[in-house]
Amino acid sequence: MRDIADAAGRVIAVGIPGPALDAATTEAIEAIGPGAVVLFRRNVETPEQLGALVDALHGLPSRPLVAIDHEGGRVTRLGPPFSAFPPAAELGRAGVDSARAVGEAIGRELASVGIDVDFAPVLDVGADDASFVGDRAFSSDARRVAELGLAFAAGLTAAGVAPCGKHFPGHGATATDSHHERPVVTRSRAEILERELVPFRAAAAAHVPMLLSGHVVYPALDPEHIATLSPGIATTLLRRDIGFRGVLWGDDLSMRAVSDYLTPPEAAVAAIAAGVDGVLIVHDLELGRRAKQQLVAAVEGGTLPARRLREAAQRIASVPARRAAAPLELPCNAHAELAERVRVMAATQRA
């Protein structure tokens, strides 16, 4: 069952506590063998330090992808000398060319420190000022979100960084934050198909390599489960109906939309069984270790098919990783000028 243990580690993405790999952190990560490590502000001091950390992570035995949430606007993990870019809503007003240019600029900065994956763009369709997503959405028009989101993703790809669209099947119509409670969207199935799913269908057709699910209940699609734990959403809808062939990540399992109901290790088994390929457990390495153990036990006990676990692990392993930083001098004046042009264009369109 060694291959099962390896696969169980591969489907987990972990976080680390600080800006360097100390002995205890290294030992914990090697015990899990994760498919990805997700970075946060707590891991960042300087570009030089960050590049060295990413190199060290890439050198671990499981050769994990290194990922980050770096959208621009209020979801920005990297401070100066990295560039500050405007949020998606401003890119939406500035236009498709601006969305692609900012995606590529963000990608170049991430690539300069060796990062493989950006959990962006947001493909949620904006609703109103009460939406949890707010200015992280490109637009309240579904087709416009698709057009802008794919442009942003193309920019990241051009820079050598893999995009990951989120939060499938859509978080834009929620007023609550899944970090704190379980959101419910009461739209009809027809409304969901015609609105929320439009950008995700476009992403699948364009072969965007990764999507990330939201911890949202859509009763019209599945009255019992959040999307991350729903076979009807993660497998039937996304794989069969939409035809997505890339990696589906499940958002952090420590969020209360999940953890109020299941422990992260229990949720990891349920998510992989439902059709998710990888799960984020990014604030506690011990929970990641327990999740690996529980996945192995589920296969041994017959509650999780070994084929499903291997399939998920193989999808993650197939994502090409960046193994060398791409040279870029920071701060980058051209990127600062781009950000300012976009802000001016967006302000003009608002006026």
URCORRA-V762610 format. One record per helix or strand of 3 or more residues. SS is the DSSP state (helix for helix, strand for strand). FROM is the first residue (numbers start at 0). TO is the last residue. If there is no record, write none. Layout:
SS,FROM,TO
SS,FROM,TO
This chain:
helix,1,9
strand,11,14
helix,22,31
strand,35,38
helix,40,42
helix,46,57
strand,64,67
helix,87,93
helix,95,110
helix,133,135
helix,141,157
strand,161,167
strand,182,184
helix,188,193
helix,197,204
strand,209,212
strand,215,217
helix,226,228
helix,230,241
strand,246,249
helix,255,258
helix,263,273
strand,277,280
helix,284,300
helix,305,316
helix,332,349
